[in-house]
Amino acid sequence: NHEHDFERRSIITYGNYAWVYYYMDQLTDVQTYLDKLERICKLFPNASRHSVMTSEIYGEKGWALLNCTGICYEEAKECFLKALEEDPDDTEWNMGYATVLFRLESFLGTAENLAPSKAIPQLRRVLELDPNDSVAMVLLALKLREVNEGFTLVEKALKISPNRPYVIRYAAKFLRKAHAIDKAVELLKRAMAITPDSSFLHHQIGLCYRVKLIDLMKYPGIRNAEFEARTELIELCKSHFEKAFLLKKSFIPAQVDFAEMCLMNQEQRKAEDIYMNLLKLEHTRPENKQLVFLKVGLFEMHHKKNDLNAADFFLKGMKVQYKSYDREKCCKNLEKIMQRRLYRNPRDSIAFGFLGSMHQLDGEKQEAVECFEKALRFNPNNEEYLNALGELRLTI
């Protein structure tokens, strides 16, 4: 059995070697590994000459997809499920499935986020199979609402794996959420000594310093001392957020956090440059698009004092069909702007047009019709409103 398991797991390795040697034009070596694959594949009744789909193939593919962007997580989940169909008690595939559920549930608006957590029972399943899995412990601690059990799991995980960066960083994230900020920073710095180029660690340290900054602003002390502490914390936040996205160009939340620190430090131009670059991104998750539209809208509203530009960005955030807190914030801010315009001018066609678009995006067709009719009453030749009204009437 041990030899059979070894050969099953060797399929991926031999296949990779065959591809590498093929691209190196070393055809003799290619044939050597194809022969090895052919010999192993004969052990499986449903295999082709050089390939077979086993739990190992599905599981390894799942882990590979988990190392890619969040767009690949749904496919990773399906891979782990297929691996578990064949081998339901395999600890590695159970942990892979738990990990992808944990990540998908962290994305606001996903089906996994909106439903009761499947990650919690799956992580408990991993700990049944391997009671010393320290990564499962810290992930479970983050998912649990019971803080005391969470602290127990984190302490146990750190005893088992005191120098494992992956464990340390999630333990620190738990401590930050539990408002044990100094302990979280201490852990993150320990992990940083092991993996100094981790964008995640830099971002987490920046978030810890931001909590300290917010607390300082809520409860200010002596004026001069507070100013110095505030300046120092802003610079620490900026430094770590900037390192995070320089190490990982696709780390959009880190860029947004950096821009907000720049605004707090009166560096409006630097923040605007960040936002303009983020608006150019195309291939990114929907919650990241909504986050960018929301933050740019708030920037236009509060810093550039341009409510109409802000409204355009809030509406773009709403058009990303993805249920999230950021979409709700876009909606509330857009409605606030339009109600303010109508208070100043009850005949404002632009305000009614925006409100009509909001209702239309939320599926409130009758309310949308009423708003577009009011918009056309005060701007009768507007093609955008006429087209929107025509489309709505066809669907009612």
For each residue, the residues with C-beta under 8 A, 3 or more apart:
1: 4 5
2: 5 6
3: 6 7
4: 1 7 8 43
5: 1 2 8 9
6: 2 3 9 10
7: 3 4 10 11 40 43
8: 4 5 11 40 54 56
9: 5 6 12 13 56
10: 6 7 13 14 36 40
11: 7 8 14 15 37 40 41 51 52 54 56 57
12: 9 15 16 56 57 60
13: 9 10 16 17
14: 10 11 17 18 33 36 37 40
15: 11 12 18 19 33 37 50 51
16: 12 13 19 20
17: 13 14 20 21 29 33
18: 14 15 21 22 30 33 34 37
19: 15 16 22 23
20: 16 17 23 24
21: 17 18 24 26 27 29 30 33
22: 18 19 25 26 27 30
23: 19 20
24: 20 21 29
25: 22
26: 21 22 29 30
27: 21 22 30 31
28: 31 32
29: 17 21 24 26 32 33
30: 18 21 22 26 27 33 34
31: 27 28 34 35
32: 28 29 35 36
33: 14 15 17 18 21 29 30 36 37
34: 18 30 31 37 38 50
35: 31 32 38 39
36: 10 14 32 33 39 40
37: 11 14 15 18 33 34 40 41 50 51
38: 34 35 41 42 49 50
39: 35 36 42
40: 7 8 10 11 14 36 37 43 44 52
41: 11 37 38 44 47 48 49 50 51 52
42: 38 39 47
43: 4 7 40 47
44: 40 41 47 52 54
45:
46: 52
47: 41 42 43 44 51 52
48: 41 51 52
49: 38 41
50: 15 34 37 38 41
51: 11 15 37 41 47 48
52: 11 40 41 44 46 47 48 57
53: 57 58 82
54: 8 11 44 57 58 86
55: 58 59 82 83 84 85 86 87 90 93
56: 8 9 11 12 59 60 83
57: 11 12 52 53 54 60 61
58: 53 54 55 61 62 79 80 82 83 86 93
59: 55 56 62 63 79 80 83 90 92 93 96
60: 12 56 57 63 64
61: 57 58 64 65 76 79
62: 58 59 65 66 76 77 79 80 83 93 96 97 100
63: 59 60 66 67 76 96
64: 60 61 67 68
65: 61 62 68 72 73 75 76 79
66: 62 63 72 73 76 96 99 100 103
67: 63 64
68: 64 65 71 72
69: 72 250 285
70: 73 103 107 285
71: 68 283 285
72: 65 66 68 69 75 76
73: 65 66 70 76 77 100 103 104
74: 77 78 104
75: 65 72 78 79
76: 61 62 63 65 66 72 73 79 80 96 100
77: 62 73 74 80 81 97 100 101 104
78: 74 75 81 82
79: 58 59 61 62 65 75 76 82 83
80: 58 59 62 76 77 83 84 93 96 97 100
81: 77 78 84 85 97
82: 53 55 58 78 79 85 86
83: 55 56 58 59 62 79 80 86 87 90 93 96
84: 55 80 81 87 88 90 93 94 97
85: 55 81 82 88
86: 54 55 58 82 83
87: 55 83 84 90 93
88: 84 85
89: 94 129
90: 55 59 83 84 87 93 94
91: 94 95 126 129 130 133
92: 59 95 96
93: 55 58 59 62 80 83 84 87 90 96 97
94: 84 89 90 91 97 98 122 125 126 129
95: 91 92 98 99 126 133 135 136
96: 59 62 63 66 76 80 83 92 93 99 100
97: 62 77 80 81 84 93 94 100 101 122
98: 94 95 101 102 119 122 123 125 126 136 139
99: 66 95 96 102 103 139
100: 62 66 73 76 77 80 96 97 103 104
101: 77 97 98 104 105 112 117 118 119 122
102: 98 99 105 106 119 123 139 142 143
103: 66 70 73 99 100 106 107
104: 73 74 77 100 101 107 110 112 113
105: 101 102 110 112 113 117 118 119 143
106: 102 103 113
107: 70 103 104 110 112 113 285 287
108: 113 287 323 324 325 326
109: 113 114 286 287 322 323 324 327
110: 104 105 107 113 114
111: 114 115
112: 101 104 105 107 115 118 119
113: 104 105 106 107 108 109 110
114: 109 110 111 323
115: 111 112 118
116:
117: 101 105 120 121 143
118: 101 105 112 115 121 122
119: 98 101 102 105 112 122 123 139 143
120: 117 123 124 140 143 144
121: 117 118 124 125
122: 94 97 98 101 118 119 125 126
123: 98 102 119 120 126 127 136 139 140 143
124: 120 121 127 128 140
125: 94 98 121 122 128 129
126: 91 94 95 98 122 123 129 130 133 136
127: 123 124 130 131 133 136 137 140
128: 124 125 131
129: 89 91 94 125 126 133
130: 91 126 127 133 136
131: 127 128
132: 160
133: 91 95 126 127 129 130 136 137
134: 137 138 156 157 158 160 161 164 167
135: 95 138 139 157 161 164 166 167 170
136: 95 98 123 126 127 130 133 139 140
137: 127 133 134 140 141 153 154 156 157 160 167
138: 134 135 141 142 153 154 157 167 170 171 174
139: 98 99 102 119 123 135 136 142 143 170
140: 120 123 124 127 136 137 143 144 150 153
141: 137 138 144 149 150 151 153 154 157 170 171 174
142: 102 138 139 150 170 173 174 177
143: 102 105 117 119 120 123 139 140
144: 120 140 141 147 149 150 153
145:
146: 149 150
147: 144 150 151 178
148: 151 152
149: 141 144 146 152 153
150: 140 141 142 144 146 147 153 154 174 178
151: 141 147 148 154 155 178
152: 148 149 155 156
153: 137 138 140 141 144 149 150 156 157
154: 137 138 141 150 151 157 158 171 174 175
155: 151 152 158 159
156: 134 137 152 153 159 160
157: 134 135 137 138 141 153 154 160 161 167 171
158: 134 154 155 161 162 167 168 171 187
159: 155 156 162
160: 132 134 137 156 157 167
161: 134 135 157 158 164 167 168
162: 158 159
163: 168 190 194
164: 134 135 161 167 168
165: 168 169 191 194 195 198 201
166: 135 169 170
167: 134 135 137 138 157 158 160 161 164 170 171
168: 158 161 163 164 165 171 172 187 188 190 191
169: 165 166 172 173 187 188 191 198 200 201 204
170: 135 138 139 141 142 166 167 173 174
171: 138 141 154 157 158 167 168 174 175 187
172: 168 169 175 176 183 184 185 187 188 191 204 208
173: 142 169 170 176 177 184 204
174: 138 141 142 150 154 170 171 177 178
175: 154 171 172 178 180 181 183 184 187
176: 172 173 179 180 181 184 204 207 208 211
177: 142 173 174
178: 147 150 151 174 175
179: 176 211
180: 175 176 183 184
181: 175 176 184 185 208 211 212
182: 185 186
183: 172 175 180 186 187
184: 172 173 175 176 180 181 187 188 204 208
185: 172 181 182 188 189 205 208 209
186: 182 183 189 190
187: 158 168 169 171 172 175 183 184 190 191
188: 168 169 172 184 185 191 192 201 204 205 208
189: 185 186 192 193 205
190: 163 168 186 187 193 194
191: 165 168 169 172 187 188 194 195 198 201
192: 188 189 195 196 198 201 202 205
193: 189 190 196
194: 163 165 190 191
195: 165 191 192 198 201
196: 192 193
197: 247
198: 165 169 191 192 195 201 202 247
199: 202 203 243 244 245 247 248 251 254
200: 169 203 204 244
201: 165 169 188 191 192 195 198 204 205
202: 192 198 199 205 206 240 241 243 244 247 254
203: 199 200 206 207 240 241 244 251 253 254 257
204: 169 172 173 176 184 188 200 201 207 208
205: 185 188 189 192 201 202 208 209 236 240
206: 202 203 209 210 236 237 239 240 241 244 254 257
207: 176 203 204 210 211 257
208: 172 176 181 184 185 188 204 205 211 212
209: 185 205 206 212 213 233 236 237 240
210: 206 207 213 214 233 237 257 261
211: 176 179 181 207 208 214 215
212: 181 208 209 215 216 233
213: 209 210 216 217 230 233 234 237
214: 210 211 217 218
215: 211 212 218 219
216: 212 213 219 220 221 226 229 230 233
217: 213 214 220 230
218: 214 215
219: 215 216
220: 216 217 223 226
221: 216 225 226
222: 225 226
223: 220 226 227
224: 227 228
225: 221 222 228 229
226: 216 220 221 222 223 229 230
227: 223 224 230 231
228: 224 225 231 232
229: 216 225 226 232 233
230: 213 216 217 226 227 233 234
231: 227 228 234 235
232: 228 229 235 236
233: 209 210 212 213 216 229 230 236 237
234: 213 230 231 237 238 261 264 265
235: 231 232 238 239 265
236: 205 206 209 232 233 239 240
237: 206 209 210 213 233 234 240 241 257 261
238: 234 235 241 242 258 261 262 265
239: 206 235 236 242 243
240: 202 203 205 206 209 236 237 243 244
241: 202 203 206 237 238 244 245 254 255 257 258 261
242: 238 239 245 246 258
243: 199 202 239 240 246 247
244: 199 200 202 203 206 240 241 247 248 251 254
245: 199 241 242 248 249 251 252 254 255 258
246: 242 243 249
247: 197 198 199 202 243 244 251
248: 199 244 245 251 254
249: 245 246
250: 69 284
251: 199 203 244 245 247 248 254 255
252: 245 255 256 278 281 284 288 291 292
253: 203 256 257 288 291
254: 199 202 203 206 241 244 245 248 251 257 258
255: 241 245 251 252 258 259 274 277 278
256: 252 253 259 260 274 278 291 292 295
257: 203 206 207 210 237 241 253 254 260 261
258: 238 241 242 245 254 255 261 262 274
259: 255 256 262 263 270 271 274 275 295 299
260: 256 257 263 264 271 295
261: 210 234 237 238 241 257 258 264 265
262: 238 258 259 265 267 268 270 271 274
263: 259 260 266 267 268 271 299 303
264: 234 260 261
265: 234 235 238 261 262
266: 263
267: 262 263 270 271
268: 262 263 271 272 303
269: 272 273
270: 259 262 267 273 274
271: 259 260 262 263 267 268 274 275 299 303
272: 268 269 275 276 299
273: 269 270 276 277
274: 255 256 258 259 262 270 271 277 278
275: 259 271 272 278 279 292 295 296 299
276: 272 273 279 280
277: 255 273 274 280 281
278: 252 255 256 274 275 281 292 296
279: 275 276 292 296
280: 276 277
281: 252 277 278 284 288 289 292
282:
283: 71
284: 250 252 281 288 289
285: 69 70 71 107 288 289
286: 109 289 290 320 321 322 324
287: 107 108 109 290 291 322 324 326
288: 252 253 281 284 285 291 292
289: 281 284 285 286 292 293 317 320
290: 286 287 293 294 317 320 322 324 326 327 330
291: 252 253 256 287 288 294 295 326
292: 252 256 275 278 279 281 288 289 295 296
293: 289 290 296 297 313 314 316 317 320 330
294: 290 291 297 298 313 314 317 326 329 330 333
295: 256 259 260 275 291 292 298 299
296: 275 278 279 292 293 299 300 313
297: 293 294 300 301 310 311 312 313 314 317 330 333 334
298: 294 295 301 302 310 333
299: 259 263 271 272 275 295 296 302 303 304
300: 296 297 303 304 306 307 309 310 313
301: 297 298 304 305 306 307 310 333 337
302: 298 299 305
303: 263 268 271 299 300
304: 299 300 301 309
305: 301 302
306: 300 301 309 310
307: 300 301 310 311 337 340 341
308: 311 312 350
309: 300 304 306 312 313
310: 297 298 300 301 306 307 313 314 333 337
311: 297 307 308 314 315 334 337 338 354
312: 297 308 309 315 316
313: 293 294 296 297 300 309 310 316 317 330
314: 293 294 297 310 311 317 318 330 331 333 334 337
315: 311 312 318 319 330 334 354 357 358
316: 293 312 313 319 320
317: 289 290 293 294 297 313 314 320 326 327 330
318: 314 315 327 330 331 334 358 361 362
319: 315 316 361
320: 286 289 290 293 316 317 327
321: 286
322: 109 286 287 290 327
323: 108 109 114 327
324: 108 109 286 287 290 327 328
325: 108 328 329
326: 108 287 290 291 294 317 329 330
327: 109 290 317 318 320 322 323 324 330 331
328: 324 325 331 332
329: 294 325 326 332 333
330: 290 293 294 297 313 314 315 317 318 326 327 333 334
331: 314 318 327 328 334 335 358 362
332: 328 329 335 336
333: 294 297 298 301 310 314 329 330 336 337
334: 297 311 314 315 318 330 331 337 338 354 358
335: 331 332 338 339 355 358
336: 332 333 339 340
337: 301 307 310 311 314 333 334 340 341 354
338: 311 334 335 341 342 351 354 355
339: 335 336 342 343 351
340: 307 336 337 343 344
341: 307 337 338 344 345 348 350 351
342: 338 339 345 346 348 351 352
343: 339 340 346
344: 340 341 348
345: 341 342 348 351
346: 342 343
347: 378
348: 341 342 344 345 351 352 378
349: 352 353 374 375 376 377 378 379 382 385
350: 308 341 353 354 375
351: 338 339 341 342 345 348 354 355
352: 342 348 349 355 356 371 372 374 375 378
353: 349 350 356 357 371 372 375 379 382 384 385
354: 311 315 334 337 338 350 351 357 358
355: 335 338 351 352 358 359 371
356: 352 353 359 360 368 369 370 371 372 375 385 388
357: 315 353 354 360 361 368 388
358: 315 318 331 334 335 354 355 361 362 368
359: 355 356 362 364 365 367 368 371
360: 356 357 363 364 365 368 388 392
361: 318 319 357 358
362: 318 331 358 359
363: 360
364: 359 360 367 368
365: 359 360 368 369 392 395 396
366: 369 370 396
367: 359 364 370 371
368: 356 357 358 359 360 364 365 371 372 388 392
369: 356 365 366 372 373 389 392 393 396
370: 356 366 367 373 374
371: 352 353 355 356 359 367 368 374 375
372: 352 353 356 368 369 375 376 385 388 389 392
373: 369 370 376 377 389
374: 349 352 370 371 377 378
375: 349 350 352 353 356 371 372 378 379 382 385
376: 349 372 373 379 380 382 385 386 389
377: 349 373 374 380
378: 347 348 349 352 374 375
379: 349 353 375 376 382 385
380: 376 377
381: 386
382: 349 353 375 376 379 385 386
383: 386 387
384: 353 387 388
385: 349 353 356 372 375 376 379 382 388 389
386: 376 381 382 383 389 390
387: 383 384 390 391
388: 356 357 360 368 372 384 385 391 392
389: 369 372 373 376 385 386 392 393
390: 386 387 393 394
391: 387 388 394 395
392: 360 365 368 369 372 388 389 395 396
393: 369 389 390 396
394: 390 391
395: 365 391 392
396: 365 366 369 392 393
